[in-house]
């Protein structure tokens, strides 16, 4: 399906002749959208590969040909690339070609001024910091890239961050809540951050009362969740409860209402209609999407009427936001972009309900209206702590929150699905964000697909007797700590027959400090792998860093190889089992890996242990959901007592 680019219309006037720069996927999608707008004329594309492009409906020019195009030939030139770096480079090319600045449309690129404040002043001169941040807010620059030179200068001082913290705290105490939010985001971007500063950030956010800032606050709500997902070390005991207060307050800033007259409740308390809520739906490689598909198919197979509704919490990025755009930007136009895949994956029995509306309030109100019209007997909430609407719909419908990471939540719900009871109790004793009376055990995992091919080690320059570790993830640049990388690479340097495949993303620290191992092919990046099960079959062990995510790739790996990881509060803990994790440091995790490498009998036992465990989870998925529905129906009827309480 074509993405919704209606937000671009504000840049144009009727009759405009439009030139598009870059004929990548986004450029082609924008072209298809503009073809549906007869008030505009598409003059053509500019693309560096113009000479090689065929089958195009409009002229395609090389960048050097921009100088030769008559100024009257087009009214606007749209930079379609989503990368800030590439967008800035393209903008400079356009300017150097003599194009009038007023013709440049850059919806994804910041082209405004940048700060001139030096890192030394930012560290030691609070009045200068306050004045600069005040100017940033009052002049509505609207993008933290204004501070990019300062952020890069501060990153060079990261080694001394602990010594710098007292001066930053002194500055923070002088700033207003809104100024603090900008200030603390600068520190976050500069990698000079910790759990105490995250707590300070949330406390400052909770002091903001202006409803006109609600769209800005919504971005902060998403950001603060993702910041701690990427950096679990920023979590602190009050985190989830503070965010729950934030959620409730933010929801109250919108004029939402539930159409209670349309809600139809079953008199018998039975569950027949189920709505699955996702924060977003992507393609086949997105783990939360896979969980949603598997759950939907199981529930439909058990005879329930199932509707899936993505909330599309990230589709605000091209819209102007007060103060600054969210830090965690996703190049994403909406779940409907993947509609064809969803139709095939969910099957005809499941209705997928998209809300293709750009305005945030209108979109969220429409989602509440759809819930009222469908009137589910149960909401399975997979919104991953991103849904401010949970405060409303959980008051009208029985809501089971199914966590996509870890064992805590800031959302509002009737019941919480704890994948493994002992792990839930352990983690809840730290964060206290869930009443144990609301928790119900549900043993879920993402079932592994069959390998699509048979891989050979030769394909990756691996010897048959190599001991091959593999780590998978799309966020490894932040998820793999320096300590983790140092310990693994130290082991690789000592063991000539050990290799490491890093799959899904690169690590800046790894590339900068261990280029020798990359050159020797002892470490190999695989930026995208379409067939993880086939890859796992040529590996020896899955090496997991301390992180919250990774559950799906680990579940799939357990079919073939042991998992080496320290104990963590992440979404993998239940399926792996706390007893099968290493209660210690990265060094102790690698000691476990080396013991398996030395002892084939020990290795075989560990491999079989993990395989048997994941198979036991997979075999019980249908029954686990059937039992859960039965339990919920008993609770709805008031016939069940709480399972456990904390002393």
C-alpha positions as CSV (number, residue, x, y, z in Angstrom):
1,X,0.0,0.0,0.0
2,X,1.1,3.6,-0.6
3,X,2.1,5.5,2.5
4,X,0.1,8.5,3.6
5,X,2.1,11.6,2.5
6,X,-0.7,14.1,3.1
7,X,1.6,16.0,5.5
8,X,3.6,17.2,2.4
9,X,0.7,19.1,1.0
10,X,1.3,22.1,3.3
11,X,4.6,22.8,1.4
12,X,2.9,23.3,-2.0
13,X,0.4,25.6,-3.7
14,X,-2.1,24.6,-6.4
15,X,-0.3,24.6,-9.8
16,X,3.2,23.9,-8.5
17,X,5.6,22.1,-10.7
18,X,7.5,19.7,-8.4
19,X,11.0,18.2,-8.8
20,X,11.9,15.2,-6.5
21,X,15.5,14.7,-5.4
22,X,16.5,11.0,-5.0
23,X,14.5,8.1,-6.6
24,X,14.9,5.7,-3.7
25,X,11.9,4.0,-2.1
26,X,10.7,7.1,-0.3
27,X,11.1,9.2,-3.4
28,X,9.2,6.7,-5.5
29,X,6.4,6.5,-2.9
30,X,6.1,10.3,-2.8
31,X,5.9,10.3,-6.6
32,X,3.1,7.8,-6.5
33,X,1.3,9.9,-3.9
34,X,1.7,13.1,-5.9
35,X,0.3,11.4,-9.0
36,X,-3.0,11.2,-7.0
37,X,-3.0,15.0,-6.6
38,X,-4.1,16.6,-9.9
39,X,-3.5,20.1,-8.6
40,X,0.3,19.6,-9.0
41,X,2.6,18.7,-11.9
42,X,5.5,16.4,-11.4
43,X,8.4,17.8,-13.4
44,X,10.8,14.9,-12.8
45,X,13.5,13.4,-10.5
46,X,17.1,14.3,-9.7
47,X,19.2,11.2,-9.0
48,X,22.9,10.4,-9.2
49,X,22.0,7.1,-11.0
50,X,20.0,9.0,-13.6
51,X,22.0,7.5,-16.5
52,X,21.3,3.9,-15.4
53,X,17.5,4.3,-14.6
54,X,15.1,2.9,-17.1
55,X,11.3,2.5,-17.2
56,X,10.6,6.0,-15.8
57,X,7.5,8.0,-16.6
58,X,9.1,11.5,-16.0
59,X,12.6,12.9,-16.8
60,X,15.4,12.0,-14.5
61,X,18.4,14.4,-14.2
62,X,21.8,14.0,-12.8
63,X,22.7,16.3,-9.9
64,X,25.2,18.2,-12.2
65,X,22.4,19.0,-14.6
66,X,20.5,21.0,-12.0
67,X,22.5,24.1,-13.1
68,X,21.2,23.7,-16.6
69,X,17.5,23.5,-15.7
70,X,15.6,26.7,-16.2
71,X,14.4,28.3,-12.9
72,X,10.9,28.6,-14.3
73,X,10.8,24.8,-15.0
74,X,9.9,23.9,-11.4
75,X,8.5,25.6,-8.3
76,X,9.6,23.2,-5.6
77,X,12.4,20.6,-5.2
78,X,11.7,18.0,-2.5
79,X,14.6,16.3,-0.7
80,X,13.1,12.8,-0.3
81,X,16.0,11.1,1.6
82,X,15.3,10.5,5.3
83,X,18.9,10.5,6.5
84,X,19.9,13.8,8.1
85,X,23.5,13.5,6.9
86,X,22.5,12.7,3.3
87,X,19.8,15.3,3.3
88,X,22.2,18.0,4.4
89,X,24.6,16.9,1.6
90,X,21.8,17.0,-1.0
91,X,20.7,20.4,0.2
92,X,24.2,21.8,-0.3
93,X,24.3,20.3,-3.8
94,X,21.0,22.0,-4.6
95,X,22.2,25.4,-3.2
96,X,25.5,25.1,-5.1
97,X,23.5,24.6,-8.3
98,X,21.9,28.1,-7.8
99,X,18.4,26.9,-6.9
100,X,16.4,29.6,-4.9
101,X,16.4,28.7,-1.2
102,X,12.6,29.2,-1.1
103,X,12.1,26.3,-3.5
104,X,13.8,23.8,-1.3
105,X,11.4,21.4,0.6
106,X,13.2,19.3,3.2
107,X,10.6,17.5,5.4
108,X,13.1,15.1,6.8
109,X,16.2,17.2,7.1
110,X,17.1,20.0,9.5
111,X,18.5,23.0,7.7
112,X,18.3,25.6,10.4
113,X,21.1,27.3,12.4
114,X,23.4,25.6,14.9
115,X,24.6,26.6,18.3
116,X,27.9,28.4,18.8
117,X,28.2,27.5,22.5
118,X,31.5,25.7,23.3
119,X,31.6,22.5,25.4
120,X,33.6,24.3,28.1
121,X,30.9,26.9,28.5
122,X,28.2,24.2,28.5
123,X,30.0,22.5,31.3
124,X,31.0,25.4,33.5
125,X,28.8,28.4,32.7
126,X,25.1,27.8,33.7
127,X,23.9,31.3,32.7
128,X,25.2,30.8,29.2
129,X,23.5,27.4,29.0
130,X,20.2,28.8,30.2
131,X,20.3,31.7,27.8
132,X,21.1,29.4,24.8
133,X,18.4,26.9,25.6
134,X,15.9,29.8,26.2
135,X,16.8,31.2,22.8
136,X,16.3,27.7,21.2
137,X,12.8,27.4,22.7
138,X,11.7,31.0,22.1
139,X,12.9,31.1,18.5
140,X,11.2,27.7,17.8
141,X,14.1,26.0,16.0
142,X,12.3,22.8,16.8
143,X,15.1,20.3,16.3
144,X,17.8,19.2,18.7
145,X,20.2,19.0,15.7
146,X,20.6,22.7,16.5
147,X,22.9,21.5,19.2
148,X,24.7,18.9,17.1
149,X,28.2,20.6,17.2
150,X,27.9,20.8,21.0
151,X,26.8,17.2,21.3
152,X,29.8,16.0,19.3
153,X,32.2,18.1,21.4
154,X,30.7,16.7,24.6
155,X,31.1,13.1,23.3
156,X,34.9,13.7,23.3
157,X,34.7,14.3,27.0
158,X,32.7,11.1,27.8
159,X,35.7,9.5,29.5
160,X,35.4,12.2,32.2
161,X,31.6,12.0,32.5
162,X,31.5,11.1,36.2
163,X,33.7,14.1,37.1
164,X,31.4,16.3,34.9
165,X,28.1,15.3,36.5
166,X,28.3,17.6,39.6
167,X,28.5,20.7,37.3
168,X,25.6,19.4,35.2
169,X,23.5,18.9,38.2
170,X,24.3,22.4,39.3
171,X,23.1,23.7,35.9
172,X,20.0,21.6,36.1
173,X,18.9,23.1,39.4
174,X,18.9,26.6,37.8
175,X,16.7,25.6,34.8
176,X,13.0,25.6,34.4
177,X,11.3,22.2,33.8
178,X,11.1,22.9,30.0
179,X,14.7,24.1,29.8
180,X,15.7,21.0,31.8
181,X,14.0,18.8,29.3
182,X,16.2,20.3,26.5
183,X,19.3,20.3,28.6
184,X,18.9,16.6,29.7
185,X,18.3,15.5,26.1
186,X,21.5,17.2,25.1
187,X,23.3,15.1,27.7
188,X,21.5,12.0,26.5
189,X,22.6,12.6,22.9
190,X,26.1,13.2,24.1
191,X,26.2,9.8,26.0
192,X,26.7,11.6,29.3
193,X,23.7,10.2,31.1
194,X,22.6,7.8,33.8
195,X,19.6,6.6,35.8
196,X,19.5,9.6,38.1
197,X,19.3,12.0,35.1
198,X,16.6,9.9,33.6
199,X,14.6,10.2,36.8
200,X,15.2,14.0,36.7
201,X,13.9,14.1,33.1
202,X,10.7,12.4,34.0
203,X,10.2,14.6,37.1
204,X,10.6,17.7,34.9
205,X,8.2,16.3,32.3
206,X,5.6,15.8,35.0
207,X,5.8,19.5,35.9
208,X,4.6,20.6,32.4
209,X,0.9,21.5,32.4
210,X,0.4,23.3,29.1
211,X,-2.1,21.3,26.9
212,X,-0.7,23.1,23.9
213,X,2.5,21.1,24.4
214,X,0.7,17.7,24.4
215,X,2.1,16.7,21.0
216,X,5.7,17.4,22.3
217,X,4.9,15.5,25.4
218,X,3.6,12.5,23.4
219,X,7.0,12.4,21.7
220,X,8.7,12.5,25.1
221,X,6.4,9.7,26.3
222,X,7.7,7.5,23.4
223,X,11.3,8.7,23.8
224,X,11.6,7.9,27.5
225,X,10.4,4.3,26.9
226,X,12.8,3.8,24.0
227,X,15.7,5.4,25.8
228,X,15.6,2.8,28.5
229,X,14.9,0.0,26.1
230,X,18.2,0.9,24.3
231,X,20.0,1.6,27.6
232,X,18.7,-0.7,30.4
233,X,21.2,1.0,32.7
234,X,19.1,4.1,32.8
235,X,16.2,2.3,34.5
236,X,15.5,3.1,38.2
237,X,13.0,1.7,40.7
238,X,10.4,4.4,40.2
239,X,10.6,4.5,36.4
240,X,7.4,2.7,35.5
241,X,5.3,4.4,38.1
242,X,6.5,7.8,37.1
243,X,5.7,7.0,33.5
244,X,2.3,5.8,34.5
245,X,1.6,9.2,36.1
246,X,2.9,10.8,32.9
247,X,0.6,8.6,30.8
248,X,-2.5,9.5,32.8
249,X,-1.6,13.2,32.8
250,X,-0.9,13.3,29.0
251,X,-4.1,11.4,28.2
252,X,-6.0,14.1,30.2
253,X,-4.6,16.8,28.0
254,X,-6.5,15.4,25.0
255,X,-10.3,15.8,24.7
256,X,-11.0,12.0,24.3
257,X,-14.3,10.3,24.8
258,X,-15.5,6.8,24.6
259,X,-18.8,6.2,22.8
260,X,-20.3,4.2,25.6
261,X,-23.7,4.0,23.9
262,X,-22.1,1.8,21.2
263,X,-20.5,-0.7,23.6
264,X,-22.2,-4.0,23.8
265,X,-21.4,-6.2,26.8
266,X,-22.1,-9.9,26.9
267,X,-24.5,-10.8,29.8
268,X,-22.9,-14.3,30.2
269,X,-19.3,-13.0,30.8
270,X,-18.1,-15.2,27.9
271,X,-15.2,-14.1,25.7
272,X,-16.0,-14.3,22.0
273,X,-14.6,-11.2,20.4
274,X,-10.9,-10.3,21.0
275,X,-9.0,-7.1,19.9
276,X,-5.2,-7.2,19.7
277,X,-3.6,-3.8,20.0
278,X,-0.1,-3.3,18.6
279,X,2.0,-0.1,18.9
280,X,2.8,-0.6,15.2
281,X,2.9,-3.4,12.7
282,X,5.8,-3.9,10.4
283,X,7.0,-6.6,8.0
284,X,8.0,-10.2,8.6
285,X,11.3,-9.5,10.4
286,X,9.8,-7.4,13.2
287,X,9.5,-9.4,16.4
288,X,6.4,-7.7,17.9
289,X,4.6,-8.2,14.6
290,X,5.5,-11.9,14.6
291,X,4.1,-12.2,18.2
292,X,0.9,-10.5,17.1
293,X,0.5,-12.7,14.0
294,X,1.1,-15.9,16.0
295,X,-1.3,-14.8,18.8
296,X,-4.0,-13.7,16.3
297,X,-3.8,-17.0,14.4
298,X,-3.9,-19.1,17.6
299,X,-7.0,-17.2,18.9
300,X,-8.8,-17.3,15.6
301,X,-8.0,-21.0,15.4
302,X,-9.6,-21.5,18.8
303,X,-12.8,-20.0,17.4
304,X,-12.7,-16.4,18.6
305,X,-13.5,-13.4,16.4
306,X,-10.2,-11.4,16.2
307,X,-9.5,-7.9,15.2
308,X,-6.0,-6.5,15.1
309,X,-5.5,-2.7,15.4
310,X,-2.1,-1.0,15.2
311,X,-2.0,2.3,17.1
312,X,0.9,3.7,14.9
313,X,2.4,5.7,17.7
314,X,5.4,6.8,15.7
315,X,3.7,8.3,12.7
316,X,4.1,11.9,13.9
317,X,7.6,12.5,12.6
318,X,7.0,14.7,9.6
319,X,4.6,16.9,11.6
320,X,5.9,20.1,13.2
321,X,6.3,19.6,17.0
322,X,6.5,22.2,19.7
323,X,10.0,22.7,21.3
324,X,11.7,19.8,19.4
325,X,10.9,16.7,17.4
326,X,11.3,13.4,19.2
327,X,14.8,12.0,19.5
328,X,13.8,8.5,18.6
329,X,12.9,9.0,14.9
330,X,11.5,6.1,12.9
331,X,11.4,6.4,9.1
332,X,7.9,5.0,9.0
333,X,4.6,6.2,7.5
334,X,2.2,3.8,9.1
335,X,1.3,0.1,9.4
336,X,-0.9,0.2,6.3
337,X,2.4,0.4,4.3
338,X,2.7,-3.4,5.0
339,X,-1.0,-4.2,4.4
340,X,-0.3,-6.9,1.7
341,X,2.0,-8.8,4.1
342,X,-0.4,-8.5,6.9
343,X,-3.3,-9.9,4.8
344,X,-1.3,-13.0,4.0
345,X,0.3,-13.5,7.4
346,X,-2.8,-13.0,9.5
347,X,-5.1,-14.9,7.1
348,X,-8.7,-14.1,6.0
349,X,-10.2,-14.9,9.4
350,X,-8.6,-11.9,11.1
351,X,-9.6,-8.3,10.5
352,X,-6.7,-5.8,10.5
353,X,-8.0,-2.3,11.2
354,X,-5.7,0.6,10.2
355,X,-6.2,4.3,11.2
356,X,-4.7,6.2,8.3
357,X,-5.0,9.7,9.9
358,X,-2.1,12.1,10.3
359,X,-3.5,14.3,13.1
360,X,-2.7,12.7,16.5
361,X,-5.8,13.6,18.3
362,X,-8.1,12.7,15.4
363,X,-6.3,9.4,15.0
364,X,-6.5,8.3,18.6
365,X,-10.1,9.3,18.9
366,X,-10.9,7.3,15.8
367,X,-9.2,4.3,17.4
368,X,-11.4,4.6,20.5
369,X,-14.4,4.8,18.2
370,X,-13.4,1.6,16.5
371,X,-13.0,-0.1,19.8
372,X,-16.5,0.9,20.9
373,X,-17.9,-0.2,17.5
374,X,-16.2,-3.6,17.7
375,X,-17.0,-4.0,21.5
376,X,-14.4,-6.7,22.3
377,X,-14.9,-9.0,25.2
378,X,-11.1,-8.9,25.7
379,X,-8.3,-6.6,24.6
380,X,-4.9,-8.2,24.3
381,X,-2.7,-5.2,24.6
382,X,0.7,-5.5,22.9
383,X,1.2,-1.8,22.6
384,X,4.6,-2.1,24.3
385,X,4.1,0.7,26.9
386,X,3.4,3.3,24.1
387,X,-0.4,3.6,24.4
388,X,-1.7,6.6,26.3
389,X,-5.2,5.4,25.3
390,X,-4.8,2.5,27.7
391,X,-6.0,4.8,30.5
392,X,-9.4,5.0,28.7
393,X,-10.0,1.6,27.1
394,X,-9.0,-0.4,30.2
395,X,-11.9,1.3,32.0
396,X,-14.4,-0.1,29.5
397,X,-13.0,-3.4,28.4
398,X,-11.2,-6.3,30.1
399,X,-7.6,-5.7,29.1
400,X,-4.8,-8.2,29.2
401,X,-1.4,-6.6,28.9
402,X,1.1,-8.8,27.1
403,X,4.6,-7.3,27.5
404,X,6.8,-7.1,24.5
405,X,9.9,-6.6,26.7
406,X,10.7,-7.4,30.3
407,X,8.2,-7.9,33.2
408,X,7.0,-4.4,34.0
409,X,4.7,-1.8,32.5
410,X,3.5,1.8,32.8
411,X,0.2,1.0,31.0
412,X,-3.2,0.7,32.5
413,X,-4.8,-2.8,32.2
414,X,-7.1,-5.3,34.0
415,X,-4.6,-8.1,34.0
416,X,-0.9,-8.5,33.2
417,X,0.5,-11.6,31.4
418,X,3.6,-12.8,33.3
419,X,5.4,-15.2,31.1
420,X,7.1,-16.9,34.1
421,X,5.9,-16.3,37.6
422,X,9.2,-16.5,39.5
423,X,10.8,-14.0,37.1
424,X,7.9,-11.7,37.4
425,X,8.0,-11.7,41.3
426,X,11.8,-11.1,41.2
427,X,11.5,-8.1,38.9
428,X,8.4,-6.7,40.5
429,X,10.1,-6.6,43.8
430,X,12.4,-4.0,42.3
431,X,10.0,-1.8,40.4
432,X,6.6,-2.4,42.2
433,X,4.7,-1.3,39.1
434,X,2.2,-4.1,39.0
435,X,-0.3,-5.3,41.6
436,X,0.4,-9.1,41.8
437,X,-3.4,-9.6,42.0
438,X,-3.5,-8.4,38.4
439,X,-0.8,-10.9,37.2
440,X,-1.6,-14.1,35.4
441,X,1.0,-16.6,34.2
442,X,1.0,-17.1,30.4
443,X,3.9,-19.1,28.9
444,X,4.4,-17.6,25.5
445,X,7.2,-17.6,22.9
446,X,7.6,-17.0,19.2
447,X,7.7,-20.3,17.4
448,X,10.6,-20.7,15.1
449,X,10.1,-21.1,11.3
450,X,11.8,-23.9,9.4
451,X,15.1,-23.1,7.7
452,X,14.6,-22.0,4.1
453,X,18.0,-23.3,3.0
454,X,21.1,-25.2,4.0
455,X,24.0,-22.9,4.7
456,X,27.7,-23.8,4.5
457,X,30.4,-22.5,6.8
458,X,32.5,-21.8,3.7
459,X,30.0,-19.1,2.7
460,X,31.2,-17.0,5.7
461,X,34.9,-18.1,5.6
462,X,34.4,-20.4,8.6
463,X,36.4,-23.6,9.1
464,X,34.6,-26.8,10.1
465,X,36.4,-26.9,13.5
466,X,35.8,-23.2,14.3
467,X,33.7,-22.4,17.4
468,X,31.3,-19.8,16.1
469,X,29.5,-17.3,18.3
470,X,26.6,-15.3,16.9
471,X,24.8,-12.2,18.2
472,X,21.7,-10.9,16.5
473,X,19.9,-7.5,16.8
474,X,18.9,-4.4,15.0
475,X,20.2,-2.1,17.8
476,X,23.6,-3.7,18.6
477,X,25.3,-0.3,18.4
478,X,23.7,0.6,21.7
479,X,22.9,-2.8,23.1
480,X,26.4,-4.1,23.1
481,X,28.3,-2.4,25.9
482,X,32.0,-1.6,25.6
483,X,32.7,-4.0,28.5
484,X,30.8,-6.8,26.6
485,X,32.7,-6.1,23.4
486,X,36.1,-5.9,25.1
487,X,35.6,-9.3,26.9
488,X,34.4,-11.0,23.8
489,X,37.2,-9.6,21.6
490,X,39.8,-10.5,24.3
491,X,38.6,-14.1,24.1
492,X,38.8,-14.0,20.3
493,X,42.4,-12.8,20.4
494,X,43.3,-15.7,22.7
495,X,41.4,-18.4,20.7
496,X,42.6,-18.8,17.1
497,X,39.7,-21.1,16.2
498,X,36.9,-18.9,17.6
499,X,34.8,-16.6,15.4
500,X,32.0,-14.1,16.0
501,X,29.1,-13.3,13.6
502,X,27.4,-10.0,14.4
503,X,24.1,-9.9,12.7
504,X,21.6,-7.1,12.0
505,X,23.7,-4.0,12.8
506,X,27.2,-2.7,13.3
507,X,28.8,-1.3,16.4
508,X,30.8,1.9,16.2
509,X,32.9,0.9,19.2
510,X,33.7,-2.5,17.8
511,X,34.6,-1.1,14.4
512,X,36.8,1.6,15.8
513,X,38.7,-0.6,18.3
514,X,38.9,-4.0,16.8
515,X,39.5,-3.5,13.1
516,X,42.2,-6.1,13.3
517,X,39.7,-8.8,14.1
518,X,37.4,-7.6,11.4
519,X,40.3,-7.6,8.9
520,X,41.2,-11.1,9.9
521,X,37.6,-12.2,9.5
522,X,37.5,-13.3,13.1
523,X,34.5,-11.0,13.4
524,X,32.1,-10.7,10.5
525,X,29.2,-8.3,10.2
526,X,26.1,-9.6,8.5
527,X,23.9,-6.6,8.2
528,X,20.8,-8.5,7.1
529,X,19.9,-12.2,7.3
530,X,16.8,-13.5,5.7
531,X,17.1,-17.0,7.1
532,X,18.2,-17.0,10.8
533,X,17.4,-20.7,11.4
534,X,19.7,-21.7,8.5
535,X,22.4,-19.4,9.9
536,X,22.1,-20.8,13.4
537,X,22.7,-24.3,12.1
538,X,26.3,-23.4,11.2
539,X,26.9,-21.6,14.6
540,X,28.0,-23.0,17.9
541,X,26.6,-20.6,20.5
542,X,24.3,-17.6,20.8
543,X,26.1,-14.8,22.7
544,X,23.7,-12.3,24.2
545,X,24.6,-8.9,25.6
546,X,22.8,-7.3,28.5
547,X,19.7,-5.9,26.9
548,X,15.9,-5.9,27.1
549,X,15.1,-7.1,23.6
550,X,16.2,-10.0,21.5
551,X,13.5,-12.5,22.6
552,X,12.5,-13.8,19.2
553,X,16.0,-14.3,17.8
554,X,16.9,-16.2,21.0
555,X,13.8,-18.4,20.9
556,X,14.7,-19.4,17.4
557,X,18.4,-20.0,18.2
558,X,17.5,-22.3,21.1
559,X,16.4,-24.9,18.6
560,X,20.0,-25.3,17.4
561,X,22.6,-23.9,19.8
562,X,23.1,-23.0,23.5
563,X,22.4,-19.5,24.8
564,X,25.2,-17.7,26.7
565,X,23.9,-14.7,28.7
566,X,23.9,-13.1,32.1
567,X,20.8,-12.9,34.2
568,X,18.6,-10.0,33.0
569,X,15.1,-8.6,33.4
570,X,14.6,-8.8,29.6
571,X,11.9,-10.6,27.6
572,X,14.2,-13.6,27.1
573,X,14.4,-14.6,30.8
574,X,11.2,-16.7,31.0
575,X,11.8,-18.9,27.9
576,X,15.5,-19.4,28.8
577,X,14.9,-19.7,32.5
578,X,16.8,-17.9,35.2
579,X,18.5,-21.1,36.2
580,X,20.0,-21.4,32.7
581,X,21.5,-17.9,32.7
582,X,24.9,-16.9,34.1
583,X,24.7,-15.1,37.4
584,X,27.7,-13.0,36.9
585,X,29.8,-10.7,34.7
586,X,30.6,-10.8,31.0
587,X,33.9,-12.6,31.9
588,X,31.8,-15.3,33.6
589,X,29.6,-15.6,30.5
590,X,32.7,-16.1,28.3
591,X,34.1,-18.6,30.8
592,X,30.9,-20.6,30.3
593,X,31.3,-20.3,26.5
594,X,34.9,-21.5,26.7
595,X,34.0,-24.5,28.9
596,X,31.5,-25.6,26.2
597,X,34.2,-25.1,23.6
598,X,36.7,-27.3,25.5
599,X,34.2,-30.0,26.5
600,X,32.1,-31.6,23.7
601,X,30.1,-33.7,26.1
602,X,29.2,-30.6,28.2
603,X,28.4,-28.7,25.0
604,X,26.0,-31.4,23.8
605,X,24.2,-31.5,27.1
606,X,23.7,-27.7,27.1
607,X,22.5,-27.7,23.5
608,X,20.0,-30.4,24.2
609,X,18.8,-28.6,27.3
610,X,18.0,-25.4,25.5
611,X,16.3,-27.2,22.6
612,X,14.0,-29.2,24.9
613,X,13.1,-26.1,26.9
614,X,12.0,-24.1,23.8
615,X,10.1,-27.0,22.3
616,X,8.2,-27.4,25.6
617,X,7.1,-23.8,25.3
618,X,6.1,-24.1,21.7
619,X,4.0,-27.2,22.2
620,X,1.8,-25.5,24.8
621,X,1.0,-22.3,23.0
622,X,-2.6,-23.1,22.0
623,X,-3.3,-24.7,25.4
624,X,-1.7,-21.8,27.2
625,X,-4.1,-19.3,25.5
626,X,-7.1,-21.6,26.0
627,X,-6.3,-21.8,29.7
628,X,-5.8,-18.0,29.9
629,X,-9.2,-17.3,28.3
630,X,-10.8,-19.8,30.7
631,X,-9.2,-18.0,33.7
632,X,-10.2,-14.6,32.5
633,X,-13.8,-15.8,32.0
634,X,-13.9,-17.1,35.6
635,X,-12.5,-13.8,36.9
636,X,-15.0,-11.8,34.9
637,X,-17.7,-13.8,36.6
638,X,-16.0,-13.2,40.0
639,X,-15.3,-16.9,40.7
640,X,-11.5,-16.8,40.9
641,X,-9.2,-15.5,43.7
642,X,-5.8,-13.9,43.3
643,X,-3.0,-16.4,42.7
644,X,-0.4,-14.8,45.0
645,X,0.4,-11.8,47.0
646,X,3.7,-10.2,48.0
647,X,4.4,-10.1,51.7
